[in-house]
Amino acid sequence: MKERIRSKKLKEKIMSAEKASLFIKDGMTVGTSGFTPAGYPKAVPIALAKRSKKGEKIKINLITGASVGEELDGELAKAGLVERRYPYQTNRDMRNGINAGKIKFSDIHLSHMPRWIKYGFFGNIDLAIIEAIAVNEDGAIIPSTSIGCSNALVEKADKVIIEINKSQPVELEGIHDIYNIKNPPNTKPIPLTSVEQRIGIPFIECSIDKIEAIVVTDIKDSTRSVAPIDKDSKKMAELIVDFLVEESENGRIPEKLLPLQSGVGSVANAILGGLEETDFQDLEIYSEVLQDSVFDLIDAGKIKFASGTSLTISPERLDDFYKNLHRYREKIILRPEEISNNPEIIRRLGVIAMNTAIEFDIYGNVNSTNIEGSRMMNGIGGSGDFARNAYLSIFMTKSTAKGGDISSIVPFVKHLDHTEHDVHVVVTEQGLADLRGLSPRERAEIIIEKCVHPNFKDKLRRYIKSAQENCKYKHTPHNFEEAFKG
């Protein structure tokens, strides 16, 4: 362990996960590392859940970078340990607790999280639990496969527990670039002008006296397998790739494209995979999550550089990733989410943002979070950070849901995450609608024509006709009683 715990003083703080979990008390606000779901602590949360299951009364407020794995969100949710949860989750048990009203969940833009932590908007951060590959002699922490808001949590937390994860290779050291933003009125422009640029340091600064415990583990990240690319995802990917090619040919984006951001999942993988078959070279990624498709493009010689805050590698690809880490590390960098999702940087670099919607409406408003307006799925994540500030903002969804019984394009979304002002292009497997510069009624016409499933086109056309005839104001005509029927 000498190469991982580099301080004699800190070796004295090595203890079991069970003993370390005793530092967590009822009513505490606890922040952890972790981002979709990579680089999150595992052993201490499992030990904490066992305490609760044995009857100990304990509730905590939980802050993470984004979604985390079963060992953290799942175990704590099942044990009834979570009073409040911020800012994004994908775990079934956590989601069920939120929708049952048992867990108070606040859905927050990911770029806001580190700022709010530093501003004190969440109150005092009692404890931070950070997964790391190593800790330096002075207490500085070398993160593992994600950064998220770990640096902000370490800065503001009273005490820190470090999980040294032996399953994460020490060779990850050096891929991190930690840059801290000062609070107003001392905030300065972020000096990042290119995707591959380094502006910070390769570790999280931490006073050695702040570190309460070190737990050694070997539990791997519970990342998910990449879902097979179905025909609808493939079709959406083809439409978006063709659109980008056309934009490049018409001179609206450079020949090599602008930096790309994409959400996680089969559609995102299909889009990036589709770029492998194009003539685009020297592609750049400026995103949150670097997943399998990014490394496929590196293998194909297509990627110049990729920047994110998390490495979310599927279980099937993980051994290959570690085997080739010496080659991949020259092409990747991990940054805190206050940099990876920062509006200033997204706009400066001209990022092309591609994110998934649950539904969108005929005027281009997008719902990314709540089914039927009240059933929370995962959260807004970073989609708003990118959509509002992107050079091009693209949203995609399948045209129908529930086996084709309902349309994913509706008269008016029942929950609004991204307004029409932040949405440039919408895509389904039926087609792609470019909404730039169009009036609301023009947007409705092209969305119905290009994106709606044939089974629902006539119904939406009748709605538009009725709304135009019966609404006093014709700019964005609506019949809300009809829009929210059913």
C-alpha positions as CSV (number, residue, x, y, z in Angstrom):
1,M,0.0,0.0,0.0
2,K,3.0,2.3,0.1
3,E,2.4,3.6,-3.5
4,R,-1.2,4.4,-2.5
5,I,-1.0,5.7,1.1
6,R,2.1,7.9,0.9
7,S,2.0,9.3,4.4
8,K,3.1,7.6,7.6
9,K,0.7,9.7,9.6
10,L,-2.3,8.6,7.5
11,K,-1.4,4.9,7.7
12,E,-2.3,5.3,11.3
13,K,-5.8,6.2,10.3
14,I,-6.5,3.0,8.3
15,M,-9.5,1.2,9.7
16,S,-12.4,-1.0,8.7
17,A,-15.4,0.4,6.9
18,E,-17.6,-0.5,9.9
19,K,-15.4,1.6,12.2
20,A,-15.2,4.5,9.7
21,S,-19.0,4.5,9.3
22,L,-19.3,5.4,13.0
23,F,-18.2,8.9,12.2
24,I,-21.5,9.4,10.4
25,K,-24.2,10.6,12.8
26,D,-27.9,11.2,12.6
27,G,-28.8,14.5,11.0
28,M,-25.5,15.0,9.2
29,T,-25.1,16.3,5.7
30,V,-22.7,13.9,3.9
31,G,-21.2,14.5,0.5
32,T,-19.6,11.8,-1.6
33,S,-17.6,11.4,-4.8
34,G,-19.2,9.7,-7.8
35,F,-20.6,10.5,-11.2
36,T,-22.8,8.3,-13.4
37,P,-22.0,5.8,-11.6
38,A,-18.2,5.8,-11.4
39,G,-15.7,6.7,-8.6
40,Y,-18.1,6.6,-5.7
41,P,-17.5,5.2,-2.2
42,K,-18.8,1.7,-1.6
43,A,-17.6,0.0,1.6
44,V,-18.5,2.8,4.0
45,P,-22.1,3.2,2.7
46,I,-22.6,-0.5,2.9
47,A,-21.4,-0.5,6.5
48,L,-23.6,2.5,7.3
49,A,-26.7,0.7,5.9
50,K,-26.0,-2.3,8.1
51,R,-26.1,0.0,11.1
52,S,-29.5,1.2,10.1
53,K,-30.8,-2.3,9.4
54,K,-29.8,-3.4,12.9
55,G,-32.2,-0.8,14.3
56,E,-30.0,2.3,14.8
57,K,-31.9,5.6,14.2
58,I,-30.1,7.6,11.6
59,K,-31.0,9.8,8.7
60,I,-28.6,11.8,6.5
61,N,-28.8,14.4,3.8
62,L,-26.8,13.0,0.8
63,I,-25.0,15.0,-1.8
64,T,-23.1,13.4,-4.7
65,G,-21.7,14.6,-8.0
66,A,-24.5,12.8,-10.0
67,S,-25.8,9.3,-10.0
68,V,-23.9,6.6,-8.1
69,G,-24.1,2.8,-7.8
70,E,-26.1,0.3,-5.8
71,E,-23.6,0.2,-3.0
72,L,-24.4,3.8,-2.2
73,D,-27.8,5.0,-3.4
74,G,-29.4,1.6,-3.4
75,E,-28.2,0.4,0.0
76,L,-28.9,3.7,1.8
77,A,-32.4,4.0,0.2
78,K,-33.4,0.5,1.1
79,A,-32.2,1.1,4.7
80,G,-34.3,4.2,4.9
81,L,-31.3,6.3,5.7
82,V,-31.8,9.2,3.3
83,E,-33.7,12.3,4.4
84,R,-32.7,14.5,1.4
85,R,-30.9,13.7,-1.8
86,Y,-29.1,16.0,-4.2
87,P,-28.8,16.5,-7.3
88,Y,-29.3,13.5,-9.6
89,Q,-29.9,9.7,-9.3
90,T,-30.7,6.7,-11.4
91,N,-31.1,4.0,-8.8
92,R,-34.5,2.2,-8.6
93,D,-34.8,2.2,-4.8
94,M,-33.8,5.8,-4.5
95,R,-36.3,6.8,-7.2
96,N,-39.1,4.8,-5.6
97,G,-38.4,6.5,-2.3
98,I,-38.5,9.9,-4.0
99,N,-41.8,9.2,-5.8
100,A,-43.3,7.7,-2.6
101,G,-42.5,11.0,-0.8
102,K,-40.2,9.3,1.7
103,I,-37.0,11.0,0.3
104,K,-36.9,14.8,-0.3
105,F,-35.2,15.2,-3.7
106,S,-34.1,18.5,-5.2
107,D,-33.3,18.4,-8.9
108,I,-30.5,20.8,-9.6
109,H,-28.4,21.7,-12.6
110,L,-25.0,19.9,-12.2
111,S,-23.0,23.1,-12.9
112,H,-24.8,24.7,-9.9
113,M,-23.9,22.0,-7.4
114,P,-20.2,22.9,-6.6
115,R,-21.2,26.6,-6.5
116,W,-24.0,26.0,-4.1
117,I,-21.8,23.8,-1.9
118,K,-19.2,26.6,-1.8
119,Y,-21.8,29.3,-1.2
120,G,-23.2,27.4,1.8
121,F,-26.7,27.0,0.3
122,F,-26.8,23.4,1.7
123,G,-25.7,24.4,5.1
124,N,-22.7,22.8,6.7
125,I,-21.1,19.8,5.1
126,D,-20.3,17.6,8.0
127,L,-18.4,14.8,6.2
128,A,-17.1,14.0,2.7
129,I,-16.4,10.4,1.6
130,I,-14.2,10.3,-1.4
131,E,-13.0,7.3,-3.4
132,A,-9.3,7.6,-4.4
133,I,-6.5,5.7,-6.0
134,A,-4.0,7.3,-3.7
135,V,-3.4,10.0,-1.1
136,N,-0.2,12.0,-1.0
137,E,2.1,12.7,2.0
138,D,0.4,16.1,2.6
139,G,-3.1,14.7,2.4
140,A,-3.8,15.6,-1.2
141,I,-6.3,13.1,-2.8
142,I,-5.9,11.5,-6.2
143,P,-9.4,10.6,-7.4
144,S,-10.3,7.5,-9.2
145,T,-12.7,7.3,-12.2
146,S,-14.7,10.5,-11.5
147,I,-14.3,13.9,-10.0
148,G,-17.8,15.4,-10.0
149,C,-18.0,17.9,-7.1
150,S,-15.5,16.1,-4.9
151,N,-13.1,19.0,-4.8
152,A,-15.9,21.3,-3.5
153,L,-17.0,18.8,-0.9
154,V,-13.5,18.3,0.4
155,E,-13.0,22.0,0.6
156,K,-16.1,22.6,2.6
157,A,-16.4,19.4,4.7
158,D,-15.5,19.4,8.3
159,K,-14.0,15.9,8.0
160,V,-13.1,13.6,5.2
161,I,-13.1,9.8,4.9
162,I,-11.0,8.4,2.0
163,E,-11.8,5.0,0.4
164,I,-8.6,3.7,-1.3
165,N,-9.9,1.4,-4.0
166,K,-7.3,-1.2,-5.1
167,S,-9.5,-2.2,-8.0
168,Q,-8.8,1.2,-9.6
169,P,-5.3,1.2,-11.2
170,V,-2.7,3.7,-9.9
171,E,-2.0,4.4,-13.6
172,L,-5.1,6.7,-13.5
173,E,-3.0,9.2,-11.7
174,G,-2.3,12.2,-13.9
175,I,-5.5,12.2,-15.9
176,H,-7.2,14.6,-13.5
177,D,-7.1,18.4,-13.8
178,I,-8.5,20.1,-10.7
179,Y,-9.2,23.8,-11.0
180,N,-11.1,25.6,-8.3
181,I,-13.3,28.7,-8.9
182,K,-13.4,31.3,-6.2
183,N,-16.7,32.8,-4.9
184,P,-17.9,36.2,-6.0
185,P,-16.7,38.9,-5.9
186,N,-13.3,37.1,-6.4
187,T,-14.4,35.0,-9.4
188,K,-12.1,35.3,-12.4
189,P,-12.5,34.1,-16.0
190,I,-11.7,30.4,-16.4
191,P,-8.5,30.3,-18.5
192,L,-9.7,27.3,-20.6
193,T,-9.7,27.9,-24.3
194,S,-9.2,24.4,-25.8
195,V,-10.4,20.9,-25.0
196,E,-7.0,19.4,-24.3
197,Q,-5.7,22.3,-22.2
198,R,-4.7,21.8,-18.5
199,I,-5.3,24.6,-16.1
200,G,-5.2,23.0,-12.7
201,I,-3.4,20.4,-10.6
202,P,-3.7,16.5,-10.8
203,F,-5.1,16.1,-7.2
204,I,-7.6,17.5,-4.7
205,E,-6.0,19.6,-2.1
206,C,-6.9,18.4,1.4
207,S,-5.4,19.2,4.8
208,I,-4.0,16.1,6.4
209,D,-5.7,17.0,9.7
210,K,-9.1,16.9,8.0
211,I,-8.8,13.2,7.1
212,E,-10.6,11.2,9.8
213,A,-10.2,7.7,8.3
214,I,-8.9,5.7,5.4
215,V,-10.6,2.5,4.3
216,V,-9.0,0.1,1.8
217,T,-11.4,-1.6,-0.6
218,D,-11.4,-3.5,-3.8
219,I,-15.1,-3.1,-4.9
220,K,-15.4,-2.3,-8.6
221,D,-17.7,0.4,-10.0
222,S,-21.2,-0.9,-10.7
223,T,-21.3,0.5,-14.2
224,R,-24.0,-0.7,-16.6
225,S,-23.7,-2.7,-19.8
226,V,-24.3,-0.7,-22.9
227,A,-27.8,-1.4,-24.1
228,P,-27.9,-2.9,-27.6
229,I,-28.6,-0.3,-30.3
230,D,-32.1,-0.9,-31.6
231,K,-33.4,0.2,-35.0
232,D,-35.0,3.4,-33.6
233,S,-31.8,4.5,-31.9
234,K,-29.8,3.7,-35.0
235,K,-32.2,5.7,-37.1
236,M,-32.0,8.7,-34.8
237,A,-28.2,8.4,-34.9
238,E,-28.2,8.4,-38.7
239,L,-30.4,11.5,-38.8
240,I,-28.2,13.4,-36.5
241,V,-24.9,12.4,-38.2
242,D,-26.4,13.3,-41.6
243,F,-27.5,16.7,-40.1
244,L,-24.0,17.4,-38.8
245,V,-22.5,16.5,-42.2
246,E,-24.9,18.9,-43.9
247,E,-24.1,21.6,-41.4
248,S,-20.4,21.2,-42.1
249,E,-20.8,21.1,-45.9
250,N,-22.8,24.4,-45.6
251,G,-20.1,26.0,-43.6
252,R,-22.2,26.4,-40.4
253,I,-19.8,24.3,-38.4
254,P,-16.1,23.5,-39.1
255,E,-15.0,20.6,-41.2
256,K,-13.8,18.7,-38.2
257,L,-16.9,19.6,-36.2
258,L,-17.0,21.5,-32.9
259,P,-16.5,19.7,-29.5
260,L,-19.3,17.2,-28.9
261,Q,-21.3,16.5,-25.7
262,S,-23.7,13.6,-25.5
263,G,-25.7,12.0,-22.7
264,V,-25.3,8.4,-21.7
265,G,-27.2,5.4,-23.2
266,S,-27.8,3.6,-26.5
267,V,-28.8,6.6,-28.6
268,A,-25.6,8.5,-27.5
269,N,-23.5,5.5,-28.2
270,A,-25.1,5.1,-31.6
271,I,-24.5,8.7,-32.5
272,L,-20.8,8.7,-31.6
273,G,-20.5,5.3,-33.2
274,G,-22.0,6.7,-36.4
275,L,-19.3,9.3,-36.6
276,E,-16.8,6.5,-37.1
277,E,-18.2,5.9,-40.6
278,T,-17.9,9.6,-41.6
279,D,-15.0,11.6,-43.0
280,F,-14.7,13.7,-39.8
281,Q,-11.3,13.6,-38.2
282,D,-9.6,15.1,-35.1
283,L,-12.9,15.0,-33.2
284,E,-13.1,16.6,-29.8
285,I,-15.3,15.6,-26.9
286,Y,-16.3,18.1,-24.2
287,S,-18.8,16.3,-22.1
288,E,-19.6,14.9,-18.6
289,V,-19.2,11.2,-19.2
290,L,-16.7,9.4,-21.3
291,Q,-18.2,6.0,-22.2
292,D,-17.4,3.1,-24.4
293,S,-18.2,4.8,-27.7
294,V,-15.5,7.5,-27.0
295,F,-12.9,4.8,-26.7
296,D,-14.1,3.1,-29.8
297,L,-13.5,6.4,-31.6
298,I,-10.1,6.7,-30.1
299,D,-9.3,3.1,-31.3
300,A,-10.5,4.2,-34.8
301,G,-8.1,7.1,-34.8
302,K,-11.0,9.6,-34.9
303,I,-10.5,11.4,-31.5
304,K,-8.0,14.2,-31.0
305,F,-8.9,14.7,-27.3
306,A,-11.8,14.0,-24.9
307,S,-12.6,15.9,-21.7
308,G,-15.1,14.8,-19.1
309,T,-15.7,14.5,-15.3
310,S,-16.2,10.7,-15.3
311,L,-15.1,7.5,-16.9
312,T,-18.2,5.2,-17.2
313,I,-16.9,2.1,-18.8
314,S,-19.2,-0.9,-19.3
315,P,-18.2,-4.1,-17.4
316,E,-17.6,-5.9,-20.7
317,R,-15.1,-3.1,-21.8
318,L,-13.4,-2.5,-18.4
319,D,-10.5,-5.0,-18.7
320,D,-9.7,-3.8,-22.2
321,F,-9.8,-0.2,-21.0
322,Y,-7.3,-0.9,-18.2
323,K,-5.1,-2.9,-20.5
324,N,-4.9,0.0,-22.9
325,L,-4.9,2.8,-20.3
326,H,-1.3,3.8,-21.2
327,R,-2.6,4.7,-24.7
328,Y,-6.0,6.2,-23.7
329,R,-4.5,8.5,-21.0
330,E,-2.8,10.5,-23.7
331,K,-6.2,11.4,-25.1
332,I,-8.4,12.0,-22.0
333,I,-8.7,14.4,-19.1
334,L,-11.1,14.5,-16.1
335,R,-12.2,17.8,-14.6
336,P,-14.5,18.9,-11.8
337,E,-18.1,19.3,-12.9
338,E,-18.0,23.0,-12.2
339,I,-15.6,23.0,-15.2
340,S,-16.9,20.2,-17.4
341,N,-20.4,21.7,-17.1
342,N,-19.5,25.3,-16.9
343,P,-21.7,27.6,-19.1
344,E,-18.7,30.0,-19.8
345,I,-16.6,27.1,-21.2
346,I,-19.5,25.4,-23.1
347,R,-20.3,28.7,-24.9
348,R,-16.6,29.6,-25.5
349,L,-15.8,26.2,-27.1
350,G,-19.0,26.1,-29.1
351,V,-20.1,22.7,-27.9
352,I,-22.6,20.7,-29.9
353,A,-24.9,19.2,-27.2
354,M,-27.0,16.0,-27.8
355,N,-29.3,15.0,-25.0
356,T,-32.3,12.7,-24.4
357,A,-35.9,13.8,-23.7
358,I,-38.8,12.0,-22.1
359,E,-41.1,14.0,-24.3
360,F,-41.3,17.3,-26.2
361,D,-44.2,19.4,-27.3
362,I,-45.3,20.8,-30.7
363,Y,-43.6,24.1,-29.9
364,G,-40.3,22.7,-28.9
365,N,-40.4,22.6,-25.1
366,V,-38.7,19.6,-23.6
367,N,-39.4,17.4,-20.5
368,S,-36.4,15.5,-19.4
369,T,-37.3,14.4,-15.9
370,N,-40.9,13.8,-14.9
371,I,-43.3,11.3,-16.5
372,E,-46.9,12.6,-16.5
373,G,-45.6,15.7,-14.8
374,S,-45.0,14.2,-11.3
375,R,-43.2,10.9,-11.5
376,M,-39.5,11.7,-11.2
377,M,-37.2,9.5,-13.3
378,N,-33.5,10.6,-12.9
379,G,-33.2,14.4,-12.9
380,I,-32.1,17.1,-15.2
381,G,-28.4,16.3,-14.8
382,G,-26.2,18.4,-17.0
383,S,-28.5,18.6,-20.0
384,G,-29.6,22.2,-19.0
385,D,-26.0,23.3,-18.6
386,F,-25.3,22.3,-22.1
387,A,-28.6,23.1,-23.8
388,R,-28.8,26.7,-22.7
389,N,-25.2,27.4,-23.7
390,A,-24.5,25.1,-26.7
391,Y,-23.6,26.2,-30.2
392,L,-26.2,23.6,-31.3
393,S,-28.7,22.1,-28.8
394,I,-30.2,18.8,-30.0
395,F,-32.8,16.7,-28.1
396,M,-33.9,13.2,-29.1
397,T,-36.5,10.7,-28.1
398,K,-38.5,7.8,-29.6
399,S,-41.7,9.1,-31.1
400,T,-43.9,6.8,-28.9
401,A,-43.8,5.2,-25.5
402,K,-45.6,2.4,-23.7
403,G,-45.3,0.1,-26.6
404,G,-46.7,2.7,-29.1
405,D,-49.8,3.5,-27.0
406,I,-48.9,7.1,-26.4
407,S,-47.1,9.8,-28.3
408,S,-43.8,11.3,-27.0
409,I,-44.7,14.5,-28.8
410,V,-47.6,16.2,-27.1
411,P,-49.5,19.5,-27.3
412,F,-47.8,20.8,-24.2
413,V,-45.4,19.1,-21.9
414,K,-46.7,18.4,-18.4
415,H,-43.3,19.2,-16.9
416,L,-40.9,21.7,-18.4
417,D,-37.1,21.4,-18.1
418,H,-35.9,23.1,-21.3
419,T,-37.9,25.9,-22.9
420,E,-38.2,26.3,-26.6
421,H,-35.5,29.0,-26.4
422,D,-32.9,26.4,-25.6
423,V,-33.9,23.8,-28.2
424,H,-32.5,24.1,-31.7
425,V,-33.2,20.6,-33.1
426,V,-35.5,17.8,-32.1
427,V,-35.2,14.2,-33.4
428,T,-37.2,11.0,-33.3
429,E,-36.8,7.8,-35.4
430,Q,-39.4,9.4,-37.7
431,G,-37.3,12.4,-38.6
432,L,-35.4,15.5,-37.6
433,A,-36.8,19.0,-37.2
434,D,-34.5,22.1,-37.3
435,L,-36.3,24.7,-35.3
436,R,-33.8,27.5,-35.6
437,G,-35.4,30.9,-36.4
438,L,-38.9,29.5,-36.7
439,S,-42.0,31.1,-35.1
440,P,-44.0,28.9,-32.7
441,R,-46.7,27.9,-35.3
442,E,-43.9,27.1,-37.8
443,R,-42.2,24.9,-35.2
444,A,-45.5,23.1,-34.6
445,E,-45.9,22.4,-38.3
446,I,-42.4,21.0,-38.9
447,I,-42.4,19.0,-35.6
448,I,-45.7,17.3,-36.5
449,E,-44.6,16.7,-40.1
450,K,-41.1,15.4,-39.3
451,C,-41.1,13.9,-35.8
452,V,-44.5,12.6,-34.9
453,H,-45.5,8.9,-35.4
454,P,-48.0,8.5,-38.2
455,N,-50.6,7.1,-35.7
456,F,-50.7,10.5,-33.9
457,K,-50.2,13.1,-36.7
458,D,-53.9,13.6,-37.4
459,K,-54.7,14.0,-33.7
460,L,-52.1,16.7,-33.3
461,R,-53.1,18.5,-36.5
462,R,-56.7,18.6,-35.3
463,Y,-55.4,20.0,-32.0
464,I,-53.5,22.8,-33.7
465,K,-56.4,23.6,-36.0
466,S,-58.8,23.8,-33.0
467,A,-56.4,25.9,-31.0
468,Q,-55.8,28.4,-33.8
469,E,-59.6,28.7,-34.4
470,N,-60.5,29.1,-30.7
471,C,-57.6,30.8,-29.1
472,K,-57.8,34.6,-29.0
473,Y,-54.0,35.0,-29.4
474,K,-52.5,33.4,-32.4
475,H,-48.8,33.6,-31.7
476,T,-48.7,30.4,-29.6
477,P,-52.3,29.1,-29.8
478,H,-53.3,26.6,-27.1
479,N,-56.4,24.9,-25.8
480,F,-55.1,23.8,-22.4
481,E,-58.2,21.9,-21.5
482,E,-57.7,19.7,-24.5
483,A,-53.9,19.7,-24.2
484,F,-53.9,18.1,-20.7
485,K,-56.8,15.7,-21.3
486,G,-55.9,12.1,-20.3
